[in-house]
């Protein structure tokens, strides 16, 4: 149904554009509004389908597993990076971040709403607060690495480690 919704959106918008291009000074309103209605139906179908899928129990459970796996992996990788920071050239730290962390960060971010659906908004806020702080610190490490500020990079990789470990602890407190 989601695919059908997307198709209707595209067809409706293309048809509406076509009808507006037929006459440069005036628009034939009935076909234009009909095409627009097709697009609106497509939006409703796509949103309904996405909403239905997001609330499906199996989907939510799979998302929680993705969250758990990606957050734990992220915490492990940041800890390893923190332990190796003295052996790395400060300018190489950003390359390590780019190589090691984006997949886990993206996986977590894509599935994060399942925390709220499964455990409520308070649990979501608690986990996301720790995760977001860790992510900000990783961004700061990346920037410090780019600029060659070794002390700042080393300080904030430790802070990121602490935040991701805290996020894992919050998740574990939820029984995940």
C-alpha positions in Angstrom: 0.0 0.0 0.0 2.9 2.3 0.7 4.3 1.8 -2.8 0.8 2.5 -4.3 0.7 5.7 -2.2 4.0 6.9 -3.6 3.0 6.1 -7.1 -0.2 8.1 -6.7 1.7 11.0 -5.3 4.1 11.0 -8.3 1.3 10.5 -10.9 -0.9 13.2 -9.3 1.9 15.8 -9.2 3.1 15.0 -12.7 -0.5 15.2 -14.0 -1.1 18.5 -12.1 2.1 19.9 -13.6 1.0 18.8 -17.1 -2.4 20.4 -16.7 -0.8 23.7 -15.6 1.5 23.7 -18.6 -1.2 23.3 -21.2 -2.3 27.0 -21.1 0.4 29.5 -20.0 -2.2 32.1 -18.8 -4.9 30.0 -17.3 -5.3 26.6 -15.6 -8.2 24.3 -16.4 -9.2 23.8 -12.8 -11.2 20.5 -12.8 -8.4 18.3 -14.2 -5.8 20.1 -12.1 -7.8 19.6 -8.9 -8.5 16.0 -9.9 -4.8 15.4 -10.2 -4.1 17.1 -6.9 -6.8 14.9 -5.3 -4.9 11.8 -6.6 -1.7 13.1 -5.0 -3.6 13.7 -1.7 -5.0 10.2 -1.7 -1.4 9.0 -2.3 -0.1 10.9 0.7 -2.9 9.5 2.9 -2.2 5.9 1.7 1.6 6.3 2.2 1.3 7.8 5.7 -1.3 5.3 6.8 0.9 2.4 5.6 3.9 3.8 7.3 2.0 4.4 10.5 0.6 0.9 10.4 4.0 -0.7 9.8 5.6 1.4 12.6 3.1 0.1 15.1 3.3 -3.5 14.0 4.6 -5.5 17.0 7.1 -7.5 15.0 8.5 -4.3 13.4 8.8 -2.7 16.8 10.6 -5.8 18.3 13.0 -5.9 15.3 13.7 -2.2 15.8 14.4 -2.7 19.5 16.9 -5.4 18.6 18.6 -3.1 16.1 18.8 -0.3 18.7 20.3 -2.7 21.2 22.8 -4.1 18.8 23.9 -0.8 17.3 24.1 1.1 20.6 26.2 -1.7 22.2 28.4 -1.8 19.1 28.8 1.9 19.2 29.8 1.9 22.9 32.3 -0.9 22.2 33.9 0.9 19.3 34.1 4.3 21.1 35.6 2.5 24.1 38.2 0.9 21.8 38.9 4.2 20.2 39.3 5.9 23.6 41.8 3.2 24.6 43.8 3.6 21.4 43.7 7.4 21.2 47.3 7.8 22.5 48.6 5.6 19.7 46.7 7.4 16.9 47.9 10.6 15.1 45.3 13.2 16.0 44.6 13.9 12.3 43.8 10.2 11.8 41.2 10.1 14.6 38.5 11.6 12.3 39.2 8.9 9.7 38.7 6.2 12.4 35.4 7.8 13.3 34.3 7.9 9.7 35.3 4.3 9.2 33.9 2.8 12.4 30.8 4.7 13.6 28.4 5.9 10.9 26.7 2.6 10.3 25.9 2.1 14.0 24.8 5.7 14.5 22.5 5.5 11.4 21.0 2.2 12.5 20.2 3.5 15.9 18.8 6.8 14.6 16.5 5.0 12.1 15.0 2.8 14.8 15.0 5.1 17.8 11.2 5.8 17.8 10.6 2.2 18.8 11.9 3.1 22.3 9.0 5.5 22.8 6.5 3.0 21.4 7.7 0.2 23.5 8.7 1.9 26.8 7.1 5.4 26.7 8.4 8.9 26.2 10.3 9.2 29.4 12.4 6.1 28.6 12.9 7.5 25.1 14.0 10.8 26.5 16.5 9.2 28.9 18.1 7.0 26.3 18.2 9.7 23.6 19.6 12.3 26.0 22.7 10.1 26.6 23.0 9.1 23.0 22.7 12.6 21.7 25.3 13.9 24.1 27.7 11.1 23.0 27.0 11.9 19.3 27.7 15.6 19.9 31.0 14.7 21.6 32.0 12.4 18.7 31.3 15.3 16.4 33.5 17.5 18.6 36.3 14.9 18.5 36.0 14.8 14.7 36.3 18.6 14.5 39.2 18.7 17.0 41.0 16.0 14.9 40.5 18.0 11.8 42.0 21.0 13.4 44.8 19.1 15.2 43.7 19.8 18.7 44.9 16.6 20.4 44.0 17.5 24.0 40.4 18.4 23.1 40.0 15.3 20.9 41.3 13.0 23.7 39.1 14.7 26.3 35.9 14.4 24.2 36.5 10.9 23.1 36.4 10.0 26.8 33.3 12.0 27.3 31.6 10.3 24.3 32.6 6.9 25.8 30.9 7.8 29.1 27.7 9.0 27.3 27.4 5.9 25.1 28.0 3.7 28.1 25.3 5.6 30.0 22.9 5.1 27.1 23.6 1.4 27.1 22.9 1.3 30.9 19.6 3.2 30.3 18.6 0.7 27.7 19.6 -2.2 30.0 17.5 -0.7 32.7 14.5 -1.1 30.4 15.3 -4.8 30.0 16.7 -4.6 26.6 
